[in-house]
């Protein structure tokens, strides 16, 4: 893997993680305070969608700059992992 590719993947993953931590509380806090009401679940899912969208746009831009798919692929994998954790928190399965 070239240094540029590694840097692109790293930047995409770090940016994606920051979007999720900016838009959402921790999974444990989500489970404790938002899993009881449908309104809380809906709000958490909207924030997940915003974080996922921002992450994917960042991954896409980095992929276009580098002309390689890996930043977008890494962002997609990270997003799926986050969505899975938050859905488990909302289902009280952590």
C-alpha positions as CSV (number, residue, x, y, z in Angstrom):
1,X,0.0,0.0,0.0
2,X,1.4,3.3,-1.0
3,X,1.9,6.1,1.5
4,X,-0.7,8.3,-0.1
5,X,-3.3,5.5,0.0
6,X,-2.5,4.8,3.7
7,X,-2.8,8.5,4.5
8,X,-6.1,8.8,2.6
9,X,-7.5,5.8,4.5
10,X,-6.3,7.1,7.8
11,X,-7.7,10.6,7.2
12,X,-11.1,9.1,6.1
13,X,-11.3,6.9,9.2
14,X,-10.3,9.7,11.6
15,X,-12.8,12.1,10.0
16,X,-15.5,9.5,10.1
17,X,-14.9,8.8,13.8
18,X,-15.0,12.5,14.5
19,X,-18.4,12.9,12.8
20,X,-19.9,10.1,14.8
21,X,-18.5,11.4,18.1
22,X,-19.7,14.9,17.2
23,X,-23.2,14.0,16.3
24,X,-23.9,11.3,18.9
25,X,-23.5,10.5,22.5
26,X,-21.6,7.3,23.5
27,X,-23.4,4.0,22.9
28,X,-23.8,3.4,26.6
29,X,-25.4,6.9,27.1
30,X,-27.6,6.2,24.1
31,X,-28.7,2.9,25.6
32,X,-29.4,4.5,29.0
33,X,-31.2,7.7,27.9
34,X,-32.6,7.3,24.4
35,X,-33.6,3.7,24.0
36,X,-36.8,4.0,26.0
37,X,-38.8,6.3,23.7
38,X,-39.5,6.1,20.0
39,X,-38.7,9.8,19.8
40,X,-35.2,9.2,21.3
41,X,-34.6,6.3,18.9
42,X,-35.7,8.4,15.9
43,X,-33.4,11.3,16.9
44,X,-30.5,8.9,17.4
45,X,-31.1,7.3,14.0
46,X,-31.2,10.8,12.4
47,X,-27.9,11.7,14.0
48,X,-26.4,8.4,12.7
49,X,-27.6,9.3,9.2
50,X,-26.0,12.7,9.4
51,X,-22.7,11.3,10.7
52,X,-22.8,8.5,8.1
53,X,-23.5,11.0,5.3
54,X,-20.7,13.4,6.3
55,X,-18.3,10.4,6.6
56,X,-19.2,9.0,3.2
57,X,-18.8,12.5,1.5
58,X,-15.4,12.8,3.1
59,X,-14.4,9.3,2.0
60,X,-15.7,10.0,-1.5
61,X,-13.7,13.3,-1.8
62,X,-10.5,11.6,-0.6
63,X,-11.1,8.7,-3.0
64,X,-11.5,11.2,-5.9
65,X,-8.4,13.1,-4.9
66,X,-6.3,10.0,-4.6
67,X,-8.1,8.2,-7.5
68,X,-8.4,5.1,-5.4
69,X,-11.4,3.5,-3.7
70,X,-9.9,2.7,-0.4
71,X,-10.8,5.8,1.6
72,X,-14.4,5.4,0.6
73,X,-14.3,1.6,1.4
74,X,-12.7,2.3,4.8
75,X,-15.3,5.0,5.6
76,X,-18.1,2.6,4.6
77,X,-16.8,-0.2,6.8
78,X,-16.4,2.3,9.7
79,X,-19.9,3.5,9.2
80,X,-21.4,0.1,9.2
81,X,-19.6,-0.7,12.4
82,X,-20.9,2.4,14.1
83,X,-24.5,1.9,12.9
84,X,-24.4,-1.7,14.2
85,X,-23.2,-0.5,17.7
86,X,-25.8,2.2,17.9
87,X,-28.6,-0.1,16.8
88,X,-27.6,-2.6,19.5
89,X,-27.6,0.3,22.0
90,X,-31.1,1.3,20.9
91,X,-32.2,-2.4,21.3
92,X,-30.6,-2.5,24.7
93,X,-28.3,-5.3,23.6
94,X,-24.9,-3.9,24.5
